[in-house]
Amino acid sequence: MFEKAAVNLSIINGDISPERAAAMRSRGREGVSDGSKYFAGAISIVFHARSPLVPTLRGDIRVFQSFSDNETVTWGGGGADLTPSYFFEEDTVEFHRFWKQTCDRYDPSYYAKFKKWCDEYFYIPMRKEHRGVGGIFFDDLEFETEGGLSRVEEFL
């Protein structure tokens, strides 16, 4: 089924530099302090099918935790997009319907926001076109548990 497929897992930890802490605070992460310990983990996937009739799927999910003064701050990001060799409208419709339904379970504004972010991120200025048929892209999403499953975890 797959010509090529890859899964990458990255896990790192260390101390947050003053510059990085300032950048995080500028994005609303007030609980992040200079020199705080941190953990970051990410998994990314890409699947290329043998058949050119099956689109390429790419996705990633990441989590970041900062530990300081008995406070743990956690957030995540990620995304998924679809790049067909041959365009089939029903594949695109189903892909976007899945992500809209997933986003809508948490916030009806998410899908439009995350789709726009993806469209901007995967725009190729030299070609004046977008890569593939889009998807979603998000970052700085708070971990909020609902029924034991966080928003970020469900997107995986």
Secondary structure, DSSP 8 states (H G I E B T S, - for coil): -EEEEEEEEEEEEEE--HHHHHHHHHTT-TT--TT-EEEEEEEEEEEEESSTTS-EEEEEEEEEEEEETTEEEEEEEEEEEEE-SS--HHHHHHHHHHHHHHHHTT-TTHHHHHHHHHHHHTEETTTTEESTT-EEEEEEEE--EETTEEHHHHH-
